[in-house]
Amino acid sequence: MYAITIPEPGGPEALVWAEVPDPVPGEGEVLVEVAAAAVNRADVLQRQGFYNPPPGASPYPGLECSGRIAALGPGVSGWSVGDEVCALLSGGGYAEKVAVPIGQLLPVPDGVDLAQAAALPEVVCTVWSNVFMVSHLRPGETLLVHGGASGIGTMAIQLGKAIGARVAVTAGGPDKLARCAELGADILVDYREQDFVDEVLKATDGVGADVILDIMGAKYLERNVRALAVNGRLAVIGLQGGAKGELNLGALLTKRAAVTATSLRGRPAAEKAAIVAAVREHVWPLIADGRVRPVVDRTVPLSDAAEGHRVLEASTHVGKVLLTA
């Protein structure tokens, strides 16, 4: 088969379409013939040499894909050759084939075509696990999403609205904010021109956000704590603004607030399977009835993954960038 390899870390040109050995599905795995894969920030970090795959994972980038089951490994039941699926991966999505543990496999939801389903697993599992399983967002609460126009952001807006929360977002510029509003965002903050703490507090009559989903890390840490409501929960899932910041524990104590930080790629298989099962139970029905949908900005050929990375790094997109086989 062919896959995107990274002979040496570097810019988008470091991604090389090359012939490699076919993967073989092991115990409890299926072989998926890839129809599409999605581009994620983690793939960019891996290309740059900053985010190696966990032990035992495929060396090729790609944390989510869609396709058809081509073969079943030993001990697999409940799935058949030819089934249309999408999958949460530890790596290997940028390839013609990938082996997937069945605990990380999902059927393509009703109303979504096979290619667009590649835009779902990583973002839905990230949002559901952090905003709902860890931070326990409830109807009537306020959710603040940083990077509202990103793949994660566009999904968080929709899921927050679907459960009856009020959603605030930060994004860069009026065009991106308009797209966020189309998806249901209630409070729109242009981080280039406005202070999100002031805007969120003003919009909530001084109460603040009950849950904050943060991709920035250190750069936003102090302001995120100020923007939290009493009993608020800050979920950090990215470090685009740095890894080391100063945390005012006194402010947390006063607000009885909590800070969590999680990643998805390196979790044990059992934890990933539990998240995938929760997503299938709670989110797939919302997609099937049209209340939640993947947001795809554009698609490029899988063999030209470098162009997909350029699009992501330019940050002009809204939603997901897909690589199609």
Sequence and secondary structure as in RCSB ss.txt:
>XXXX:A:sequence
MYAITIPEPGGPEALVWAEVPDPVPGEGEVLVEVAAAAVNRADVLQRQGFYNPPPGASPYPGLECSGRIAALGPG
VSGWSVGDEVCALLSGGGYAEKVAVPIGQLLPVPDGVDLAQAAALPEVVCTVWSNVFMVSHLRPGETLLVHGGAS
GIGTMAIQLGKAIGARVAVTAGGPDKLARCAELGADILVDYREQDFVDEVLKATDGVGADVILDIMGAKYLERNV
RALAVNGRLAVIGLQGGAKGELNLGALLTKRAAVTATSLRGRPAAEKAAIVAAVREHVWPLIADGRVRPVVDRTV
PLSDAAEGHRVLEASTHVGKVLLTA
>XXXX:A:secstr
 EEEE SS  SGGG EEEE       TTEEEEEEEEEE  HHHHHHHHTS    TTS SS  SEEEEEEEEE TT
  S  TT EEEEE SS  SBSEEEEEGGGEEE  TT  TTGGGGSHHHHHHHIIIIIIIS   TT EEEEESTTB
HHHHHHHHHHHHTT EEEEEESSHHHHHHHHHTT SEEEETTTS HHHHHHHHTTT  EEEEEESSTHHHHHHHH
HHEEEEEEEEE   TT S     HHHHHHHT EEEE  STTS HHHHHHHHHHHHHHTHHHHHTTSS   EEEEE
EGGGHHHHHHHHHHT  SBEEEEE 
